[in-house]
Amino acid sequence: MLKRVLALSIAVVFMFAVFAACGQTAQKQEPAPQPKADENKTEDKKAEAPAPKPSGEQIVLRLGETHPADYPTTLGDKEFARLVEERTNGRIKIEVYHGAQLGEEKAVIEQVQFGAIDFTRVSLSPLAEFSKKMNVLQLPYLYRNADHMWKVLNGPIGDEFLKSIEDANFVGLTWYDGGARNFYNSKRPIKSVADMKGLKIRVQESKLMMELVKALGASPTPMPYGEVYSGLQTGVIDGAENNWPSYDTSSHYEVAKYYTLDEHTRVPEILIASKMSMDKLSKEDQEIIKQAARDSQKLQREEWAKKEKESEKKVRDAGCEIIELESNEEFQKAVAPLYDEFAGDYKDLIQKIKDTK
Ligand code: GTR
Protein backbone atom coordinates (compact mmCIF):
# COMPACT_ATOMS: atom_id res chain seq x y z
CA MET A 1 0.00 0.00 0.00
CA LEU A 2 2.76 2.38 1.10
CA LYS A 3 4.62 1.54 -2.07
CA ARG A 4 1.57 2.42 -4.14
CA VAL A 5 1.03 5.74 -2.39
CA LEU A 6 4.70 6.49 -2.83
CA ALA A 7 4.61 5.53 -6.51
CA LEU A 8 1.53 7.67 -7.03
CA SER A 9 3.01 10.71 -5.35
CA ILE A 10 6.21 10.36 -7.35
CA ALA A 11 4.13 10.21 -10.52
CA VAL A 12 2.18 13.33 -9.55
CA VAL A 13 5.29 15.29 -8.60
CA PHE A 14 6.99 14.15 -11.76
CA MET A 15 4.05 15.06 -13.98
CA PHE A 16 4.09 18.49 -12.40
CA ALA A 17 7.78 18.80 -13.18
CA VAL A 18 7.14 17.71 -16.77
CA PHE A 19 4.39 20.26 -17.25
CA ALA A 20 6.42 22.98 -15.56
CA ALA A 21 9.27 22.23 -17.94
CA CYS A 22 7.02 22.51 -21.00
CA GLY A 23 7.86 25.50 -23.10
CA GLN A 24 11.53 25.26 -22.28
CA THR A 25 13.48 24.54 -25.40
CA ALA A 26 16.57 23.03 -23.79
CA GLN A 27 17.14 19.30 -24.32
CA LYS A 28 18.32 18.90 -20.77
CA GLN A 29 16.16 16.88 -18.38
CA GLU A 30 16.38 17.55 -14.68
CA PRO A 31 16.83 14.49 -12.49
CA ALA A 32 13.40 13.31 -11.36
CA PRO A 33 12.50 13.50 -7.68
CA GLN A 34 13.75 10.37 -6.01
CA PRO A 35 11.68 7.91 -4.03
CA LYS A 36 12.94 7.24 -0.52
CA ALA A 37 15.64 4.62 -0.90
CA ASP A 38 14.52 1.31 0.55
CA GLU A 39 17.00 -1.19 1.87
CA ASN A 40 17.42 -3.04 -1.41
CA LYS A 41 17.90 0.16 -3.29
CA THR A 42 20.64 1.21 -0.89
CA GLU A 43 22.37 -2.13 -1.42
CA ASP A 44 22.12 -1.62 -5.15
CA LYS A 45 23.78 1.73 -4.97
CA LYS A 46 26.64 0.27 -2.96
CA ALA A 47 27.13 -2.56 -5.41
CA GLU A 48 27.32 -0.28 -8.45
CA ALA A 49 30.76 0.55 -9.85
CA PRO A 50 31.69 4.22 -9.47
CA ALA A 51 30.08 6.18 -12.30
CA PRO A 52 32.38 7.77 -14.84
CA LYS A 53 32.69 11.54 -14.43
CA PRO A 54 29.93 13.23 -16.40
CA SER A 55 31.03 15.84 -18.90
CA GLY A 56 28.53 18.65 -19.38
CA GLU A 57 24.85 18.43 -18.49
CA GLN A 58 23.80 15.09 -17.07
CA ILE A 59 20.52 13.52 -18.16
CA VAL A 60 18.90 11.26 -15.59
CA LEU A 61 16.23 8.84 -16.80
CA ARG A 62 14.18 6.27 -14.90
CA LEU A 63 13.37 2.64 -15.67
CA GLY A 64 10.60 0.71 -13.91
CA GLU A 65 10.91 -3.04 -13.34
CA THR A 66 8.55 -5.30 -11.41
CA HIS A 67 11.01 -8.01 -10.39
CA PRO A 68 13.54 -8.09 -7.52
CA ALA A 69 17.10 -6.79 -7.83
CA ASP A 70 18.71 -10.10 -8.80
CA TYR A 71 16.05 -11.36 -11.25
CA PRO A 72 17.29 -11.93 -14.84
CA THR A 73 15.22 -9.10 -16.35
CA THR A 74 16.47 -6.65 -13.69
CA LEU A 75 20.05 -7.74 -14.42
CA GLY A 76 19.33 -7.07 -18.11
CA ASP A 77 17.97 -3.61 -17.27
CA LYS A 78 21.07 -2.84 -15.24
CA GLU A 79 23.35 -4.00 -18.05
CA PHE A 80 21.43 -1.71 -20.42
CA ALA A 81 21.87 1.20 -17.99
CA ARG A 82 25.56 0.41 -17.55
CA LEU A 83 26.20 0.35 -21.31
CA VAL A 84 24.38 3.65 -21.87
CA GLU A 85 26.31 5.31 -19.06
CA GLU A 86 29.61 3.93 -20.34
CA ARG A 87 28.99 4.89 -23.97
CA THR A 88 27.97 8.44 -23.08
CA ASN A 89 30.82 8.89 -20.57
CA GLY A 90 28.31 9.27 -17.78
CA ARG A 91 26.28 11.95 -19.56
CA ILE A 92 23.15 9.79 -19.60
CA LYS A 93 22.33 7.94 -16.42
CA ILE A 94 19.48 5.43 -16.25
CA GLU A 95 18.25 4.61 -12.78
CA VAL A 96 16.70 1.16 -12.46
CA TYR A 97 13.82 0.94 -9.96
CA HIS A 98 13.21 -2.75 -9.33
CA GLY A 99 10.54 -4.45 -7.23
CA ALA A 100 7.64 -2.37 -8.63
CA GLN A 101 8.88 0.75 -6.78
CA LEU A 102 7.37 2.87 -9.56
CA GLY A 103 4.12 0.86 -9.60
CA GLU A 104 2.62 -2.32 -11.06
CA GLU A 105 3.09 -3.08 -14.77
CA LYS A 106 -0.11 -1.65 -16.23
CA ALA A 107 0.24 1.64 -14.32
CA VAL A 108 3.90 1.93 -15.30
CA ILE A 109 3.11 1.34 -19.00
CA GLU A 110 0.54 4.16 -18.81
CA GLN A 111 3.14 6.48 -17.33
CA VAL A 112 5.69 5.53 -19.96
CA GLN A 113 3.10 6.35 -22.59
CA PHE A 114 2.89 9.97 -21.48
CA GLY A 115 6.54 10.37 -20.56
CA ALA A 116 6.34 10.38 -16.75
CA ILE A 117 8.56 7.28 -16.67
CA ASP A 118 11.23 6.95 -19.37
CA PHE A 119 11.71 3.18 -19.68
CA THR A 120 10.22 -0.05 -18.49
CA ARG A 121 10.75 -3.74 -18.91
CA VAL A 122 7.42 -5.55 -19.01
CA SER A 123 5.78 -8.73 -20.16
CA LEU A 124 4.23 -8.51 -23.60
CA SER A 125 0.82 -9.51 -22.17
CA PRO A 126 -0.09 -6.20 -20.50
CA LEU A 127 1.62 -4.21 -23.28
CA ALA A 128 -0.57 -5.87 -25.93
CA GLU A 129 -3.55 -4.05 -24.38
CA PHE A 130 -1.97 -0.82 -25.64
CA SER A 131 -0.98 -2.19 -29.04
CA LYS A 132 -3.29 -5.05 -30.02
CA LYS A 133 -1.14 -6.46 -32.83
CA MET A 134 1.37 -7.55 -30.18
CA ASN A 135 -1.09 -10.28 -29.21
CA VAL A 136 0.22 -12.22 -32.21
CA LEU A 137 3.55 -12.79 -30.47
CA GLN A 138 1.94 -14.23 -27.35
CA LEU A 139 -0.53 -16.64 -28.98
CA PRO A 140 -0.64 -20.00 -27.19
CA TYR A 141 1.65 -22.68 -28.59
CA LEU A 142 2.90 -20.32 -31.32
CA TYR A 143 6.59 -21.23 -31.11
CA ARG A 144 7.94 -24.77 -31.43
CA ASN A 145 10.52 -24.07 -28.73
CA ALA A 146 12.77 -21.31 -27.35
CA ASP A 147 15.10 -21.38 -30.37
CA HIS A 148 12.22 -20.85 -32.74
CA MET A 149 11.00 -17.89 -30.66
CA TRP A 150 14.47 -16.28 -30.73
CA LYS A 151 14.76 -16.68 -34.51
CA VAL A 152 11.46 -14.82 -34.84
CA LEU A 153 12.17 -12.11 -32.25
CA ASN A 154 15.71 -11.32 -33.37
CA GLY A 155 14.81 -11.39 -37.07
CA PRO A 156 12.84 -9.02 -39.33
CA ILE A 157 9.49 -9.99 -37.77
CA GLY A 158 10.65 -9.10 -34.27
CA ASP A 159 12.14 -5.81 -35.53
CA GLU A 160 8.89 -4.89 -37.20
CA PHE A 161 6.97 -5.53 -33.99
CA LEU A 162 9.40 -3.37 -32.00
CA LYS A 163 8.71 -0.54 -34.46
CA SER A 164 4.96 -1.11 -34.49
CA ILE A 165 4.41 0.26 -30.98
CA GLU A 166 5.50 3.79 -31.96
CA ASP A 167 1.86 4.44 -32.87
CA ALA A 168 1.02 3.95 -29.20
CA ASN A 169 3.82 6.35 -28.15
CA PHE A 170 6.40 3.72 -27.21
CA VAL A 171 9.78 2.88 -28.67
CA GLY A 172 10.44 -0.86 -28.65
CA LEU A 173 14.09 -1.44 -27.71
CA THR A 174 14.73 -5.16 -27.34
CA TRP A 175 13.38 -8.55 -26.28
CA TYR A 176 14.31 -10.46 -23.16
CA ASP A 177 13.65 -14.09 -22.29
CA GLY A 178 10.58 -15.00 -20.25
CA GLY A 179 10.59 -18.76 -20.80
CA ALA A 180 7.34 -20.72 -21.00
CA ARG A 181 4.34 -20.21 -18.74
CA ASN A 182 2.64 -23.04 -16.85
CA PHE A 183 -0.42 -23.34 -14.62
CA TYR A 184 -0.13 -23.81 -10.87
CA ASN A 185 -2.70 -24.01 -8.12
CA SER A 186 -3.34 -24.93 -4.51
CA LYS A 187 -6.21 -27.39 -5.05
CA ARG A 188 -5.18 -30.37 -7.18
CA PRO A 189 -2.73 -31.65 -9.76
CA ILE A 190 -3.85 -30.59 -13.24
CA LYS A 191 -3.30 -33.55 -15.54
CA SER A 192 -5.87 -32.79 -18.21
CA VAL A 193 -8.04 -29.89 -19.38
CA ALA A 194 -10.93 -31.33 -17.34
CA ASP A 195 -8.92 -30.71 -14.14
CA MET A 196 -8.97 -26.97 -14.87
CA LYS A 197 -12.74 -26.81 -14.55
CA GLY A 198 -14.00 -24.21 -12.11
CA LEU A 199 -10.57 -23.15 -10.80
CA LYS A 200 -10.16 -19.44 -10.16
CA ILE A 201 -6.98 -18.56 -12.00
CA ARG A 202 -5.23 -15.20 -11.74
CA VAL A 203 -4.11 -13.76 -15.07
CA GLN A 204 -2.12 -10.69 -16.10
CA GLU A 205 -4.16 -7.68 -17.10
CA SER A 206 -4.62 -9.01 -20.61
CA LYS A 207 -7.74 -9.88 -22.55
CA LEU A 208 -5.99 -12.70 -24.39
CA MET A 209 -4.90 -14.32 -21.14
CA MET A 210 -8.44 -14.07 -19.77
CA GLU A 211 -9.89 -15.79 -22.81
CA LEU A 212 -7.20 -18.45 -22.73
CA VAL A 213 -8.14 -19.43 -19.19
CA LYS A 214 -11.85 -19.40 -20.09
CA ALA A 215 -11.21 -21.64 -23.11
CA LEU A 216 -9.76 -24.21 -20.70
CA GLY A 217 -12.88 -24.17 -18.52
CA ALA A 218 -11.42 -22.19 -15.62
CA SER A 219 -12.43 -18.79 -14.35
CA PRO A 220 -9.94 -15.92 -14.93
CA THR A 221 -9.24 -13.15 -12.41
CA PRO A 222 -7.02 -10.32 -13.71
CA MET A 223 -4.85 -8.97 -10.90
CA PRO A 224 -1.53 -7.09 -10.55
CA TYR A 225 1.44 -9.37 -9.93
CA GLY A 226 2.14 -7.94 -6.48
CA GLU A 227 -1.26 -9.06 -5.18
CA VAL A 228 -1.12 -12.68 -6.29
CA TYR A 229 0.66 -14.12 -3.24
CA SER A 230 -1.95 -12.89 -0.79
CA GLY A 231 -4.70 -13.82 -3.25
CA LEU A 232 -3.48 -17.41 -3.19
CA GLN A 233 -2.95 -17.38 0.55
CA THR A 234 -6.43 -16.11 1.35
CA GLY A 235 -8.15 -18.26 -1.28
CA VAL A 236 -9.41 -15.32 -3.38
CA ILE A 237 -7.83 -17.27 -6.24
CA ASP A 238 -6.93 -20.96 -6.54
CA GLY A 239 -4.04 -20.59 -8.89
CA ALA A 240 -2.13 -18.59 -11.47
CA GLU A 241 0.36 -19.25 -14.27
CA ASN A 242 3.93 -18.28 -14.79
CA ASN A 243 7.46 -19.42 -15.71
CA TRP A 244 9.82 -21.18 -13.26
CA PRO A 245 11.73 -18.05 -12.11
CA SER A 246 8.55 -16.08 -11.34
CA TYR A 247 6.89 -19.06 -9.62
CA ASP A 248 10.00 -19.24 -7.43
CA THR A 249 10.91 -15.61 -6.71
CA SER A 250 7.31 -14.51 -6.03
CA SER A 251 7.11 -17.37 -3.47
CA HIS A 252 3.85 -18.50 -5.08
CA TYR A 253 5.19 -22.07 -4.89
CA GLU A 254 4.83 -21.86 -1.11
CA VAL A 255 1.06 -21.43 -1.36
CA ALA A 256 0.23 -23.22 -4.66
CA LYS A 257 2.25 -26.41 -4.89
CA TYR A 258 0.81 -28.12 -8.01
CA TYR A 259 2.75 -26.99 -11.09
CA THR A 260 1.78 -28.46 -14.49
CA LEU A 261 4.22 -28.24 -17.40
CA ASP A 262 1.65 -27.43 -20.07
CA GLU A 263 3.76 -24.56 -21.54
CA HIS A 264 0.68 -22.78 -22.88
CA THR A 265 2.50 -19.61 -23.87
CA ARG A 266 5.97 -18.22 -24.40
CA VAL A 267 5.41 -14.56 -23.66
CA PRO A 268 8.47 -12.50 -24.55
CA GLU A 269 9.67 -9.82 -22.14
CA ILE A 270 10.19 -6.44 -23.78
CA LEU A 271 12.23 -3.35 -22.95
CA ILE A 272 10.50 -0.17 -24.09
CA ALA A 273 11.11 3.56 -23.94
CA SER A 274 8.69 6.43 -23.82
CA LYS A 275 8.54 8.06 -27.24
CA MET A 276 8.19 11.42 -25.48
CA SER A 277 11.42 10.85 -23.55
CA MET A 278 13.28 9.61 -26.63
CA ASP A 279 12.14 12.57 -28.75
CA LYS A 280 13.85 14.93 -26.31
CA LEU A 281 17.23 13.30 -27.01
CA SER A 282 19.56 13.83 -29.95
CA LYS A 283 19.55 11.25 -32.76
CA GLU A 284 23.01 10.09 -31.64
CA ASP A 285 21.84 9.50 -28.08
CA GLN A 286 18.76 7.65 -29.32
CA GLU A 287 21.03 5.34 -31.31
CA ILE A 288 23.30 4.72 -28.31
CA ILE A 289 20.25 3.78 -26.26
CA LYS A 290 18.85 1.43 -28.92
CA GLN A 291 22.19 -0.30 -29.42
CA ALA A 292 22.83 -0.63 -25.67
CA ALA A 293 19.41 -2.25 -25.24
CA ARG A 294 20.12 -4.75 -28.02
CA ASP A 295 23.52 -5.51 -26.53
CA SER A 296 22.06 -6.09 -23.06
CA GLN A 297 19.97 -9.03 -24.35
CA LYS A 298 22.96 -11.38 -24.28
CA LEU A 299 23.51 -11.03 -20.53
CA GLN A 300 19.80 -11.25 -19.80
CA ARG A 301 19.46 -14.51 -21.72
CA GLU A 302 22.49 -16.02 -20.00
CA GLU A 303 21.10 -15.06 -16.61
CA TRP A 304 17.72 -16.43 -17.63
CA ALA A 305 19.12 -19.84 -18.57
CA LYS A 306 20.88 -20.06 -15.19
CA LYS A 307 17.87 -18.89 -13.20
CA GLU A 308 15.41 -21.26 -14.90
CA LYS A 309 17.48 -24.23 -13.73
CA GLU A 310 18.04 -22.86 -10.23
CA SER A 311 14.36 -22.08 -9.75
CA GLU A 312 13.23 -25.47 -10.98
CA LYS A 313 15.59 -27.18 -8.53
CA LYS A 314 14.50 -24.94 -5.69
CA VAL A 315 10.76 -25.58 -6.07
CA ARG A 316 11.27 -29.32 -6.64
CA ASP A 317 13.41 -29.50 -3.48
CA ALA A 318 10.71 -27.59 -1.60
CA GLY A 319 8.31 -30.47 -2.29
CA CYS A 320 6.13 -28.97 -5.03
CA GLU A 321 4.34 -31.53 -7.16
CA ILE A 322 5.48 -31.08 -10.76
CA ILE A 323 3.13 -32.61 -13.31
CA GLU A 324 4.65 -33.52 -16.67
CA LEU A 325 2.06 -34.06 -19.38
CA GLU A 326 2.55 -36.86 -21.88
CA SER A 327 1.25 -34.49 -24.51
CA ASN A 328 -0.22 -30.99 -24.44
CA GLU A 329 -2.32 -31.63 -27.54
CA GLU A 330 -5.58 -31.44 -25.61
CA PHE A 331 -4.59 -28.01 -24.25
CA GLN A 332 -3.56 -26.85 -27.73
CA LYS A 333 -6.92 -27.84 -29.21
CA ALA A 334 -8.90 -26.10 -26.48
CA VAL A 335 -7.13 -22.76 -26.98
CA ALA A 336 -6.95 -22.87 -30.81
CA PRO A 337 -10.00 -20.55 -31.27
CA LEU A 338 -7.92 -17.71 -29.78
CA TYR A 339 -6.00 -17.46 -33.07
CA ASP A 340 -9.09 -16.21 -34.88
CA GLU A 341 -10.30 -14.11 -32.01
CA PHE A 342 -7.04 -12.23 -31.39
CA ALA A 343 -5.13 -12.52 -34.63
CA GLY A 344 -7.73 -13.13 -37.34
CA ASP A 345 -6.29 -10.25 -39.39
CA TYR A 346 -2.74 -11.58 -39.23
CA LYS A 347 -3.02 -15.06 -40.72
CA ASP A 348 -0.15 -14.48 -43.19
CA LEU A 349 2.08 -13.15 -40.49
CA ILE A 350 1.35 -16.18 -38.29
CA GLN A 351 2.23 -18.43 -41.19
CA LYS A 352 5.51 -16.53 -41.64
CA ILE A 353 6.26 -17.05 -37.97
CA LYS A 354 5.48 -20.76 -38.20
CA ASP A 355 7.67 -21.03 -41.31
CA THR A 356 10.64 -19.37 -39.61
CA LYS A 357 13.40 -21.96 -39.31
C1 GTR B 1 6.35 -12.46 -15.18
C2 GTR B 1 6.81 -11.27 -15.96
C3 GTR B 1 6.37 -10.00 -15.24
C4 GTR B 1 4.88 -10.00 -14.94
C5 GTR B 1 4.47 -11.30 -14.30
C6 GTR B 1 2.96 -11.42 -14.11
O1 GTR B 1 6.72 -13.65 -15.88
O2 GTR B 1 8.20 -11.26 -16.04
O3 GTR B 1 6.75 -8.91 -16.01
O4 GTR B 1 4.16 -9.77 -16.11
O5 GTR B 1 4.93 -12.43 -15.03
O6 GTR B 1 2.46 -12.52 -14.24
O7 GTR B 1 2.32 -10.41 -13.82
Boltz pocket constraint, residues with backbone or C-beta under 6 A from the ligand:
constraints:
  - pocket:
      binder: B
      contacts: [[A, 66], [A, 73], [A, 105], [A, 121], [A, 122], [A, 123], [A, 178], [A, 204], [A, 223], [A, 224], [A, 225], [A, 241], [A, 242], [A, 243], [A, 246], [A, 269]]
      max_distance: 6.0
